Structures are given as C-alpha cells and as structure tokens.
Amino acid sequence: MRRKYLHDTDEAAPYGQEPGTFTAWEALPADTDLLFYEGLHGGVVTPEADIARHPDLLVAWCP
C-alpha cells in the first residue's frame, strides 16, 4: 500500500485536498520490487521502533 503526503498547494491541488494531508491509501502493482520512501523519519530507531532494520538499503542525508 502507498499514499502521498501533500506538502504544498501545488501538490495538493490535483487531489482536491489541503496541503499537509495524505492521499488515500492505494495498492502497489503486484510486480513491485522497490519502494522509495521519502521522509524525515524513514530510518528512525527508538526503544519502541526500529524502522532502519527493514530496508535493504537506507540512505540518509542530514544538512
């Protein structure tokens, strides 16, 4: 499943939604081998969650 975060009015306009909201969930194609995750917390590791253990490749950039 996937959904998009709508950052601004340009991204939100085609969906008829407000910026700062998510689109509805939609199914990925059955033959999908790659999921690109874009976000600030994609590799978070805390006592409650370890997202970084799931991907085969995790690339982070910190300004």
PDB file of N, H, CA, C and O in Angstrom:
ATOM      1  N   MET A   1       0.847  -1.173   0.000  1.00  0.00           N
ATOM      2  CA  MET A   1       0.000   0.000   0.000  1.00  0.00           C
ATOM      3  C   MET A   1       0.896   1.241   0.000  1.00  0.00           C
ATOM      4  O   MET A   1       2.016   1.220   0.512  1.00  0.00           O
ATOM      5  N   ARG A   2       0.382   2.305  -0.578  1.00  0.00           N
ATOM      6  H   ARG A   2      -0.527   2.322  -0.994  1.00  0.00           H
ATOM      7  CA  ARG A   2       1.126   3.566  -0.586  1.00  0.00           C
ATOM      8  C   ARG A   2       0.148   4.731  -0.489  1.00  0.00           C
ATOM      9  O   ARG A   2      -1.039   4.609  -0.791  1.00  0.00           O
ATOM     10  N   ARG A   3       0.690   5.849  -0.062  1.00  0.00           N
ATOM     11  H   ARG A   3       1.654   5.947   0.183  1.00  0.00           H
ATOM     12  CA  ARG A   3      -0.038   7.113  -0.072  1.00  0.00           C
ATOM     13  C   ARG A   3       0.985   8.219  -0.161  1.00  0.00           C
ATOM     14  O   ARG A   3       2.172   8.001   0.079  1.00  0.00           O
ATOM     15  N   LYS A   4       0.525   9.401  -0.504  1.00  0.00           N
ATOM     16  H   LYS A   4      -0.439   9.578  -0.698  1.00  0.00           H
ATOM     17  CA  LYS A   4       1.418  10.542  -0.678  1.00  0.00           C
ATOM     18  C   LYS A   4       1.105  11.613   0.353  1.00  0.00           C
ATOM     19  O   LYS A   4      -0.053  11.853   0.695  1.00  0.00           O
ATOM     20  N   TYR A   5       2.159  12.249   0.838  1.00  0.00           N
ATOM     21  H   TYR A   5       3.100  12.054   0.560  1.00  0.00           H
ATOM     22  CA  TYR A   5       1.989  13.419   1.695  1.00  0.00           C
ATOM     23  C   TYR A   5       2.008  14.643   0.796  1.00  0.00           C
ATOM     24  O   TYR A   5       2.926  14.812  -0.006  1.00  0.00           O
ATOM     25  N   LEU A   6       1.025  15.477   0.921  1.00  0.00           N
ATOM     26  H   LEU A   6       0.279  15.339   1.573  1.00  0.00           H
ATOM     27  CA  LEU A   6       0.884  16.654   0.062  1.00  0.00           C
ATOM     28  C   LEU A   6       1.482  17.857   0.789  1.00  0.00           C
ATOM     29  O   LEU A   6       0.875  18.419   1.700  1.00  0.00           O
ATOM     30  N   HIS A   7       2.674  18.232   0.367  1.00  0.00           N
ATOM     31  H   HIS A   7       3.167  17.775  -0.373  1.00  0.00           H
ATOM     32  CA  HIS A   7       3.450  19.259   1.056  1.00  0.00           C
ATOM     33  C   HIS A   7       2.896  20.677   0.899  1.00  0.00           C
ATOM     34  O   HIS A   7       2.894  21.460   1.849  1.00  0.00           O
ATOM     35  N   ASP A   8       2.428  20.995  -0.305  1.00  0.00           N
ATOM     36  H   ASP A   8       2.430  20.359  -1.077  1.00  0.00           H
ATOM     37  CA  ASP A   8       2.030  22.379  -0.571  1.00  0.00           C
ATOM     38  C   ASP A   8       0.798  22.415  -1.482  1.00  0.00           C
ATOM     39  O   ASP A   8       0.277  21.376  -1.886  1.00  0.00           O
ATOM     40  N   THR A   9       0.350  23.624  -1.792  1.00  0.00           N
ATOM     41  H   THR A   9       0.773  24.469  -1.463  1.00  0.00           H
ATOM     42  CA  THR A   9      -0.867  23.768  -2.602  1.00  0.00           C
ATOM     43  C   THR A   9      -0.718  23.186  -4.000  1.00  0.00           C
ATOM     44  O   THR A   9      -1.688  22.665  -4.551  1.00  0.00           O
ATOM     45  N   ASP A  10       0.470  23.262  -4.587  1.00  0.00           N
ATOM     46  H   ASP A  10       1.258  23.685  -4.140  1.00  0.00           H
ATOM     47  CA  ASP A  10       0.682  22.698  -5.923  1.00  0.00           C
ATOM     48  C   ASP A  10       0.524  21.177  -5.918  1.00  0.00           C
ATOM     49  O   ASP A  10      -0.090  20.611  -6.822  1.00  0.00           O
ATOM     50  N   GLU A  11       1.080  20.518  -4.897  1.00  0.00           N
ATOM     51  H   GLU A  11       1.580  20.977  -4.163  1.00  0.00           H
ATOM     52  CA  GLU A  11       0.934  19.060  -4.797  1.00  0.00           C
ATOM     53  C   GLU A  11      -0.496  18.660  -4.442  1.00  0.00           C
ATOM     54  O   GLU A  11      -0.989  17.639  -4.919  1.00  0.00           O
ATOM     55  N   ALA A  12      -1.157  19.451  -3.616  1.00  0.00           N
ATOM     56  H   ALA A  12      -0.756  20.281  -3.229  1.00  0.00           H
ATOM     57  CA  ALA A  12      -2.488  19.109  -3.125  1.00  0.00           C
ATOM     58  C   ALA A  12      -3.594  19.355  -4.153  1.00  0.00           C
ATOM     59  O   ALA A  12      -4.615  18.668  -4.135  1.00  0.00           O
ATOM     60  N   ALA A  13      -3.402  20.319  -5.039  1.00  0.00           N
ATOM     61  H   ALA A  13      -2.572  20.877  -5.053  1.00  0.00           H
ATOM     62  CA  ALA A  13      -4.453  20.717  -5.977  1.00  0.00           C
ATOM     63  C   ALA A  13      -5.025  19.563  -6.805  1.00  0.00           C
ATOM     64  O   ALA A  13      -6.248  19.458  -6.901  1.00  0.00           O
ATOM     65  N   PRO A  14      -4.206  18.691  -7.407  1.00  0.00           N
ATOM     66  CA  PRO A  14      -4.784  17.605  -8.214  1.00  0.00           C
ATOM     67  C   PRO A  14      -5.667  16.644  -7.423  1.00  0.00           C
ATOM     68  O   PRO A  14      -6.506  15.952  -7.999  1.00  0.00           O
ATOM     69  N   TYR A  15      -5.480  16.601  -6.112  1.00  0.00           N
ATOM     70  H   TYR A  15      -4.798  17.163  -5.644  1.00  0.00           H
ATOM     71  CA  TYR A  15      -6.247  15.692  -5.260  1.00  0.00           C
ATOM     72  C   TYR A  15      -7.433  16.381  -4.589  1.00  0.00           C
ATOM     73  O   TYR A  15      -8.237  15.730  -3.922  1.00  0.00           O
ATOM     74  N   GLY A  16      -7.541  17.691  -4.765  1.00  0.00           N
ATOM     75  H   GLY A  16      -6.888  18.220  -5.307  1.00  0.00           H
ATOM     76  CA  GLY A  16      -8.626  18.432  -4.139  1.00  0.00           C
ATOM     77  C   GLY A  16      -8.539  18.424  -2.625  1.00  0.00           C
ATOM     78  O   GLY A  16      -9.559  18.426  -1.936  1.00  0.00           O
ATOM     79  N   GLN A  17      -7.316  18.415  -2.110  1.00  0.00           N
ATOM     80  H   GLN A  17      -6.487  18.414  -2.669  1.00  0.00           H
ATOM     81  CA  GLN A  17      -7.093  18.345  -0.666  1.00  0.00           C
ATOM     82  C   GLN A  17      -6.279  19.546  -0.210  1.00  0.00           C
ATOM     83  O   GLN A  17      -5.768  20.317  -1.022  1.00  0.00           O
ATOM     84  N   GLU A  18      -6.172  19.684   1.084  1.00  0.00           N
ATOM     85  H   GLU A  18      -6.587  19.057   1.744  1.00  0.00           H
ATOM     86  CA  GLU A  18      -5.369  20.736   1.682  1.00  0.00           C
ATOM     87  C   GLU A  18      -3.917  20.289   1.794  1.00  0.00           C
ATOM     88  O   GLU A  18      -3.656  19.098   1.965  1.00  0.00           O
ATOM     89  N   PRO A  19      -2.958  21.222   1.702  1.00  0.00           N
ATOM     90  CA  PRO A  19      -1.568  20.884   1.997  1.00  0.00           C
ATOM     91  C   PRO A  19      -1.460  20.370   3.425  1.00  0.00           C
ATOM     92  O   PRO A  19      -2.231  20.764   4.301  1.00  0.00           O
ATOM     93  N   GLY A  20      -0.491  19.483   3.649  1.00  0.00           N
ATOM     94  H   GLY A  20       0.136  19.163   2.938  1.00  0.00           H
ATOM     95  CA  GLY A  20      -0.299  18.925   4.981  1.00  0.00           C
ATOM     96  C   GLY A  20      -1.173  17.718   5.265  1.00  0.00           C
ATOM     97  O   GLY A  20      -1.258  17.269   6.408  1.00  0.00           O
ATOM     98  N   THR A  21      -1.834  17.180   4.222  1.00  0.00           N
ATOM     99  H   THR A  21      -1.765  17.545   3.293  1.00  0.00           H
ATOM    100  CA  THR A  21      -2.665  15.986   4.384  1.00  0.00           C
ATOM    101  C   THR A  21      -2.095  14.850   3.538  1.00  0.00           C
ATOM    102  O   THR A  21      -1.213  15.063   2.706  1.00  0.00           O
ATOM    103  N   PHE A  22      -2.609  13.645   3.761  1.00  0.00           N
ATOM    104  H   PHE A  22      -3.325  13.472   4.437  1.00  0.00           H
ATOM    105  CA  PHE A  22      -2.208  12.473   2.994  1.00  0.00           C
ATOM    106  C   PHE A  22      -3.301  12.103   2.007  1.00  0.00           C
ATOM    107  O   PHE A  22      -4.483  12.328   2.269  1.00  0.00           O
ATOM    108  N   THR A  23      -2.909  11.538   0.874  1.00  0.00           N
ATOM    109  H   THR A  23      -1.949  11.355   0.661  1.00  0.00           H
ATOM    110  CA  THR A  23      -3.878  10.978  -0.062  1.00  0.00           C
ATOM    111  C   THR A  23      -4.415   9.673   0.530  1.00  0.00           C
ATOM    112  O   THR A  23      -3.894   9.170   1.525  1.00  0.00           O
ATOM    113  N   ALA A  24      -5.440   9.146  -0.084  1.00  0.00           N
ATOM    114  H   ALA A  24      -5.863   9.555  -0.893  1.00  0.00           H
ATOM    115  CA  ALA A  24      -5.971   7.844   0.336  1.00  0.00           C
ATOM    116  C   ALA A  24      -4.946   6.754   0.022  1.00  0.00           C
ATOM    117  O   ALA A  24      -4.137   6.895  -0.895  1.00  0.00           O
ATOM    118  N   TRP A  25      -4.990   5.672   0.793  1.00  0.00           N
ATOM    119  H   TRP A  25      -5.647   5.559   1.539  1.00  0.00           H
ATOM    120  CA  TRP A  25      -4.126   4.519   0.517  1.00  0.00           C
ATOM    121  C   TRP A  25      -4.523   3.903  -0.815  1.00  0.00           C
ATOM    122  O   TRP A  25      -5.702   3.869  -1.167  1.00  0.00           O
ATOM    123  N   GLU A  26      -3.527   3.415  -1.557  1.00  0.00           N
ATOM    124  H   GLU A  26      -2.569   3.443  -1.271  1.00  0.00           H
ATOM    125  CA  GLU A  26      -3.785   2.698  -2.799  1.00  0.00           C
ATOM    126  C   GLU A  26      -2.827   1.514  -2.888  1.00  0.00           C
ATOM    127  O   GLU A  26      -1.727   1.557  -2.339  1.00  0.00           O
ATOM    128  N   ALA A  27      -3.239   0.481  -3.566  1.00  0.00           N
ATOM    129  H   ALA A  27      -4.133   0.446  -4.012  1.00  0.00           H
ATOM    130  CA  ALA A  27      -2.421  -0.720  -3.700  1.00  0.00           C
ATOM    131  C   ALA A  27      -1.242  -0.471  -4.642  1.00  0.00           C
ATOM    132  O   ALA A  27      -1.355   0.277  -5.613  1.00  0.00           O
ATOM    133  N   LEU A  28      -0.122  -1.103  -4.342  1.00  0.00           N
ATOM    134  H   LEU A  28      -0.030  -1.710  -3.553  1.00  0.00           H
ATOM    135  CA  LEU A  28       1.029  -1.098  -5.240  1.00  0.00           C
ATOM    136  C   LEU A  28       0.817  -2.152  -6.317  1.00  0.00           C
ATOM    137  O   LEU A  28       0.101  -3.126  -6.086  1.00  0.00           O
ATOM    138  N   PRO A  29       1.425  -1.979  -7.495  1.00  0.00           N
ATOM    139  CA  PRO A  29       1.337  -3.033  -8.507  1.00  0.00           C
ATOM    140  C   PRO A  29       1.912  -4.348  -7.960  1.00  0.00           C
ATOM    141  O   PRO A  29       2.842  -4.334  -7.153  1.00  0.00           O
ATOM    142  N   ALA A  30       1.366  -5.457  -8.393  1.00  0.00           N
ATOM    143  H   ALA A  30       0.611  -5.468  -9.049  1.00  0.00           H
ATOM    144  CA  ALA A  30       1.767  -6.770  -7.872  1.00  0.00           C
ATOM    145  C   ALA A  30       3.240  -7.087  -8.109  1.00  0.00           C
ATOM    146  O   ALA A  30       3.845  -7.795  -7.304  1.00  0.00           O
ATOM    147  N   ASP A  31       3.828  -6.588  -9.180  1.00  0.00           N
ATOM    148  H   ASP A  31       3.337  -6.013  -9.833  1.00  0.00           H
ATOM    149  CA  ASP A  31       5.220  -6.927  -9.509  1.00  0.00           C
ATOM    150  C   ASP A  31       6.227  -5.894  -9.002  1.00  0.00           C
ATOM    151  O   ASP A  31       7.326  -5.801  -9.549  1.00  0.00           O
ATOM    152  N   THR A  32       5.887  -5.129  -7.989  1.00  0.00           N
ATOM    153  H   THR A  32       4.995  -5.205  -7.545  1.00  0.00           H
ATOM    154  CA  THR A  32       6.772  -4.092  -7.462  1.00  0.00           C
ATOM    155  C   THR A  32       7.895  -4.715  -6.632  1.00  0.00           C
ATOM    156  O   THR A  32       7.645  -5.508  -5.723  1.00  0.00           O
ATOM    157  N   ASP A  33       9.140  -4.342  -6.960  1.00  0.00           N
ATOM    158  H   ASP A  33       9.342  -3.698  -7.698  1.00  0.00           H
ATOM    159  CA  ASP A  33      10.305  -4.832  -6.228  1.00  0.00           C
ATOM    160  C   ASP A  33      10.964  -3.756  -5.380  1.00  0.00           C
ATOM    161  O   ASP A  33      11.808  -4.063  -4.538  1.00  0.00           O
ATOM    162  N   LEU A  34      10.593  -2.512  -5.588  1.00  0.00           N
ATOM    163  H   LEU A  34       9.908  -2.262  -6.272  1.00  0.00           H
ATOM    164  CA  LEU A  34      11.274  -1.410  -4.928  1.00  0.00           C
ATOM    165  C   LEU A  34      10.254  -0.428  -4.384  1.00  0.00           C
ATOM    166  O   LEU A  34       9.287  -0.076  -5.060  1.00  0.00           O
ATOM    167  N   LEU A  35      10.483   0.008  -3.157  1.00  0.00           N
ATOM    168  H   LEU A  35      11.269  -0.278  -2.609  1.00  0.00           H
ATOM    169  CA  LEU A  35       9.669   1.053  -2.563  1.00  0.00           C
ATOM    170  C   LEU A  35      10.603   2.194  -2.200  1.00  0.00           C
ATOM    171  O   LEU A  35      11.550   2.003  -1.437  1.00  0.00           O
ATOM    172  N   PHE A  36      10.348   3.368  -2.732  1.00  0.00           N
ATOM    173  H   PHE A  36       9.578   3.524  -3.352  1.00  0.00           H
ATOM    174  CA  PHE A  36      11.122   4.564  -2.420  1.00  0.00           C
ATOM    175  C   PHE A  36      10.385   5.316  -1.339  1.00  0.00           C
ATOM    176  O   PHE A  36       9.249   5.749  -1.532  1.00  0.00           O
ATOM    177  N   TYR A  37      11.034   5.469  -0.200  1.00  0.00           N
ATOM    178  H   TYR A  37      11.957   5.117  -0.043  1.00  0.00           H
ATOM    179  CA  TYR A  37      10.441   6.194   0.914  1.00  0.00           C
ATOM    180  C   TYR A  37      11.141   7.532   1.039  1.00  0.00           C
ATOM    181  O   TYR A  37      12.363   7.587   1.175  1.00  0.00           O
ATOM    182  N   GLU A  38      10.387   8.594   0.995  1.00  0.00           N
ATOM    183  H   GLU A  38       9.394   8.549   0.884  1.00  0.00           H
ATOM    184  CA  GLU A  38      10.941   9.933   1.155  1.00  0.00           C
ATOM    185  C   GLU A  38      10.341  10.524   2.421  1.00  0.00           C
ATOM    186  O   GLU A  38       9.124  10.662   2.541  1.00  0.00           O
ATOM    187  N   GLY A  39      11.199  10.867   3.349  1.00  0.00           N
ATOM    188  H   GLY A  39      12.188  10.754   3.252  1.00  0.00           H
ATOM    189  CA  GLY A  39      10.684  11.441   4.586  1.00  0.00           C
ATOM    190  C   GLY A  39      11.777  11.652   5.609  1.00  0.00           C
ATOM    191  O   GLY A  39      12.888  11.142   5.468  1.00  0.00           O
ATOM    192  N   LEU A  40      11.451  12.401   6.630  1.00  0.00           N
ATOM    193  H   LEU A  40      10.548  12.815   6.745  1.00  0.00           H
ATOM    194  CA  LEU A  40      12.435  12.735   7.653  1.00  0.00           C
ATOM    195  C   LEU A  40      12.712  11.602   8.617  1.00  0.00           C
ATOM    196  O   LEU A  40      13.784  11.564   9.221  1.00  0.00           O
ATOM    197  N   HIS A  41      11.778  10.674   8.783  1.00  0.00           N
ATOM    198  H   HIS A  41      10.907  10.704   8.292  1.00  0.00           H
ATOM    199  CA  HIS A  41      11.906   9.661   9.823  1.00  0.00           C
ATOM    200  C   HIS A  41      11.972   8.246   9.261  1.00  0.00           C
ATOM    201  O   HIS A  41      11.611   7.291   9.948  1.00  0.00           O
ATOM    202  N   GLY A  42      12.419   8.107   8.045  1.00  0.00           N
ATOM    203  H   GLY A  42      12.712   8.883   7.487  1.00  0.00           H
ATOM    204  CA  GLY A  42      12.436   6.801   7.387  1.00  0.00           C
ATOM    205  C   GLY A  42      13.370   5.794   8.005  1.00  0.00           C
ATOM    206  O   GLY A  42      13.164   4.594   7.826  1.00  0.00           O
ATOM    207  N   GLY A  43      14.389   6.223   8.726  1.00  0.00           N
ATOM    208  H   GLY A  43      14.556   7.198   8.871  1.00  0.00           H
ATOM    209  CA  GLY A  43      15.335   5.307   9.345  1.00  0.00           C
ATOM    210  C   GLY A  43      15.373   5.427  10.849  1.00  0.00           C
ATOM    211  O   GLY A  43      16.413   5.191  11.464  1.00  0.00           O
ATOM    212  N   VAL A  44      14.271   5.784  11.444  1.00  0.00           N
ATOM    213  H   VAL A  44      13.426   5.975  10.944  1.00  0.00           H
ATOM    214  CA  VAL A  44      14.239   6.013  12.885  1.00  0.00           C
ATOM    215  C   VAL A  44      14.488   4.718  13.668  1.00  0.00           C
ATOM    216  O   VAL A  44      13.996   3.647  13.313  1.00  0.00           O
ATOM    217  N   VAL A  45      15.264   4.858  14.738  1.00  0.00           N
ATOM    218  H   VAL A  45      15.663   5.729  15.026  1.00  0.00           H
ATOM    219  CA  VAL A  45      15.478   3.776  15.695  1.00  0.00           C
ATOM    220  C   VAL A  45      15.259   4.357  17.084  1.00  0.00           C
ATOM    221  O   VAL A  45      15.976   5.262  17.512  1.00  0.00           O
ATOM    222  N   THR A  46      14.270   3.832  17.772  1.00  0.00           N
ATOM    223  H   THR A  46      13.688   3.097  17.424  1.00  0.00           H
ATOM    224  CA  THR A  46      13.970   4.242  19.141  1.00  0.00           C
ATOM    225  C   THR A  46      13.747   2.975  19.963  1.00  0.00           C
ATOM    226  O   THR A  46      13.735   1.881  19.400  1.00  0.00           O
ATOM    227  N   PRO A  47      13.572   3.092  21.265  1.00  0.00           N
ATOM    228  CA  PRO A  47      13.249   1.897  22.051  1.00  0.00           C
ATOM    229  C   PRO A  47      11.942   1.232  21.604  1.00  0.00           C
ATOM    230  O   PRO A  47      11.767   0.029  21.795  1.00  0.00           O
ATOM    231  N   GLU A  48      11.032   1.998  21.018  1.00  0.00           N
ATOM    232  H   GLU A  48      11.173   2.976  20.863  1.00  0.00           H
ATOM    233  CA  GLU A  48       9.739   1.458  20.593  1.00  0.00           C
ATOM    234  C   GLU A  48       9.704   1.002  19.137  1.00  0.00           C
ATOM    235  O   GLU A  48       8.886   0.154  18.781  1.00  0.00           O
ATOM    236  N   ALA A  49      10.573   1.545  18.293  1.00  0.00           N
ATOM    237  H   ALA A  49      11.238   2.234  18.583  1.00  0.00           H
ATOM    238  CA  ALA A  49      10.519   1.249  16.854  1.00  0.00           C
ATOM    239  C   ALA A  49      11.924   1.175  16.267  1.00  0.00           C
ATOM    240  O   ALA A  49      12.812   1.936  16.652  1.00  0.00           O
ATOM    241  N   ASP A  50      12.109   0.250  15.333  1.00  0.00           N
ATOM    242  H   ASP A  50      11.387  -0.368  15.021  1.00  0.00           H
ATOM    243  CA  ASP A  50      13.375   0.130  14.618  1.00  0.00           C
ATOM    244  C   ASP A  50      13.067  -0.015  13.132  1.00  0.00           C
ATOM    245  O   ASP A  50      13.140  -1.109  12.572  1.00  0.00           O
ATOM    246  N   ILE A  51      12.726   1.095  12.511  1.00  0.00           N
ATOM    247  H   ILE A  51      12.666   1.983  12.966  1.00  0.00           H
ATOM    248  CA  ILE A  51      12.380   1.092  11.085  1.00  0.00           C
ATOM    249  C   ILE A  51      13.607   0.787  10.232  1.00  0.00           C
ATOM    250  O   ILE A  51      13.480   0.181   9.168  1.00  0.00           O
ATOM    251  N   ALA A  52      14.783   1.195  10.678  1.00  0.00           N
ATOM    252  H   ALA A  52      14.886   1.687  11.542  1.00  0.00           H
ATOM    253  CA  ALA A  52      16.011   1.035   9.902  1.00  0.00           C
ATOM    254  C   ALA A  52      16.366  -0.430   9.649  1.00  0.00           C
ATOM    255  O   ALA A  52      17.171  -0.709   8.761  1.00  0.00           O
ATOM    256  N   ARG A  53      15.802  -1.359  10.387  1.00  0.00           N
ATOM    257  H   ARG A  53      15.147  -1.133  11.108  1.00  0.00           H
ATOM    258  CA  ARG A  53      16.123  -2.775  10.171  1.00  0.00           C
ATOM    259  C   ARG A  53      15.411  -3.366   8.957  1.00  0.00           C
ATOM    260  O   ARG A  53      15.779  -4.452   8.511  1.00  0.00           O
ATOM    261  N   HIS A  54      14.411  -2.690   8.413  1.00  0.00           N
ATOM    262  H   HIS A  54      14.112  -1.807   8.776  1.00  0.00           H
ATOM    263  CA  HIS A  54      13.600  -3.253   7.333  1.00  0.00           C
ATOM    264  C   HIS A  54      14.167  -3.083   5.924  1.00  0.00           C
ATOM    265  O   HIS A  54      14.100  -4.036   5.147  1.00  0.00           O
ATOM    266  N   PRO A  55      14.717  -1.938   5.549  1.00  0.00           N
ATOM    267  CA  PRO A  55      15.141  -1.795   4.143  1.00  0.00           C
ATOM    268  C   PRO A  55      16.444  -2.524   3.844  1.00  0.00           C
ATOM    269  O   PRO A  55      17.260  -2.760   4.735  1.00  0.00           O
ATOM    270  N   ASP A  56      16.623  -2.878   2.573  1.00  0.00           N
ATOM    271  H   ASP A  56      15.961  -2.686   1.850  1.00  0.00           H
ATOM    272  CA  ASP A  56      17.879  -3.443   2.108  1.00  0.00           C
ATOM    273  C   ASP A  56      18.939  -2.359   1.984  1.00  0.00           C
ATOM    274  O   ASP A  56      20.127  -2.627   2.158  1.00  0.00           O
ATOM    275  N   LEU A  57      18.518  -1.147   1.686  1.00  0.00           N
ATOM    276  H   LEU A  57      17.553  -0.928   1.545  1.00  0.00           H
ATOM    277  CA  LEU A  57      19.422  -0.003   1.544  1.00  0.00           C
ATOM    278  C   LEU A  57      18.753   1.206   2.177  1.00  0.00           C
ATOM    279  O   LEU A  57      17.604   1.526   1.872  1.00  0.00           O
ATOM    280  N   LEU A  58      19.470   1.863   3.046  1.00  0.00           N
ATOM    281  H   LEU A  58      20.404   1.603   3.295  1.00  0.00           H
ATOM    282  CA  LEU A  58      18.950   3.056   3.711  1.00  0.00           C
ATOM    283  C   LEU A  58      19.952   4.172   3.500  1.00  0.00           C
ATOM    284  O   LEU A  58      21.109   4.052   3.903  1.00  0.00           O
ATOM    285  N   VAL A  59      19.528   5.246   2.879  1.00  0.00           N
ATOM    286  H   VAL A  59      18.588   5.344   2.552  1.00  0.00           H
ATOM    287  CA  VAL A  59      20.377   6.398   2.608  1.00  0.00           C
ATOM    288  C   VAL A  59      19.814   7.582   3.364  1.00  0.00           C
ATOM    289  O   VAL A  59      18.633   7.908   3.244  1.00  0.00           O
ATOM    290  N   ALA A  60      20.663   8.220   4.141  1.00  0.00           N
ATOM    291  H   ALA A  60      21.623   7.956   4.239  1.00  0.00           H
ATOM    292  CA  ALA A  60      20.203   9.383   4.931  1.00  0.00           C
ATOM    293  C   ALA A  60      21.073  10.588   4.601  1.00  0.00           C
ATOM    294  O   ALA A  60      22.260  10.464   4.302  1.00  0.00           O
ATOM    295  N   TRP A  61      20.457  11.732   4.663  1.00  0.00           N
ATOM    296  H   TRP A  61      19.492  11.833   4.906  1.00  0.00           H
ATOM    297  CA  TRP A  61      21.179  12.988   4.457  1.00  0.00           C
ATOM    298  C   TRP A  61      20.761  13.930   5.551  1.00  0.00           C
ATOM    299  O   TRP A  61      19.571  14.178   5.749  1.00  0.00           O
ATOM    300  N   CYS A  62      21.722  14.451   6.254  1.00  0.00           N
ATOM    301  H   CYS A  62      22.689  14.250   6.092  1.00  0.00           H
ATOM    302  CA  CYS A  62      21.438  15.410   7.318  1.00  0.00           C
ATOM    303  C   CYS A  62      22.190  16.699   7.011  1.00  0.00           C
ATOM    304  O   CYS A  62      23.418  16.696   6.939  1.00  0.00           O
ATOM    305  N   PRO A  63      21.471  17.789   6.832  1.00  0.00           N
ATOM    306  CA  PRO A  63      22.145  19.054   6.495  1.00  0.00           C
ATOM    307  C   PRO A  63      22.952  19.589   7.656  1.00  0.00           C
ATOM    308  O   PRO A  63      23.579  20.642   7.539  1.00  0.00           O
TER     309      PRO A  63
END
